[in-house]
Amino acid sequence: MPQASEDSVDVVGWWVTVDGDIHQELRADGRYDEARGKRPSAYTGRYTVTGNRLQYVDDSGFTATGEVRDGVLYHEHLVLHRKEEHQS
């Protein structure tokens, strides 16, 4: 389970960009898997949540941040929405 404070937002599930090119799965065990275009598992690693902020540590060692505002995940330069909101 990802480290999270009691007031942390629930981020577990699938997130996707509006164009559908990037899919990010945030798993309950604190792992993430990000697909880009036709590249499944382009990025994988672990994440933690504190309040509405996420800290990502990729398996290759780089780090990134994210923030959930009004139900939208802003991850570095990406804007992701919960997948079920944008399924066709």
DAPETA-V336325 format. One record per pair of residues at least 6 apart in sequence whose ideal C-beta (glycine too) atoms are under 6 Angstrom apart, sorted by the first residue. I is the first residue (numbers start at 0). GAP is how many residues later the second one is. D is the distance in whole Angstrom. If there is no record, write none. Layout:
BEGIN
I;GAP;D / I;GAP;D
END
This chain:
BEGIN
1;28;4 / 1;45;6 / 1;46;5 / 1;47;6 / 2;45;4 / 3;45;4 / 4;45;6 / 7;41;4 / 7;43;6 / 8;43;5 / 8;59;5 / 10;15;5 / 10;38;6 / 11;14;6 / 11;16;5 / 13;11;5 / 13;69;4 / 14;9;5 / 14;58;5 / 14;65;4 / 15;7;5 / 15;67;5 / 15;70;6 / 16;63;6 / 20;16;6 / 21;14;5 / 22;12;5 / 23;10;5 / 24;8;5 / 25;6;5 / 29;16;5 / 30;15;6 / 31;15;5 / 32;8;5 / 32;11;5 / 33;8;6 / 33;9;4 / 34;7;6 / 35;6;4 / 42;15;6 / 43;15;5 / 44;11;6 / 44;12;5 / 44;13;4 / 44;14;5 / 45;11;5 / 46;7;5 / 46;9;5 / 47;7;5 / 51;15;6 / 51;16;5 / 52;14;5 / 53;12;4 / 55;8;4 / 56;6;5 / 63;12;5 / 65;7;6 / 65;9;4 / 66;7;5 / 72;7;4
END
